[in-house]
């Protein structure tokens, strides 16, 4: 896979993770769920971890350590 294609793929993965995280937060807000539930906190934590990983992968591919 060409470097440019890899960069684009990693960027798209991160964009998808951002969109999924946004949807999760909107769902929680609309349903007025309280963040004191361990399930909700775990779900948010997992989403943030995915955001972090996809951003790290993208930054590595574009040459930012």
C-alpha angles and dihedrals in degrees: 000000000000117000092244091052090049091050091050092048093050091047091051091050090054093046089052091050091050091050092048091049091049091050091050092052092047091050092051091047095048093047089045091227115173118239091224090085111101090219092056093046091049091049092050092045092052090049092051090048090053090050090051094048095047091048092049091050092049093048091050091052093051091047104258110129 
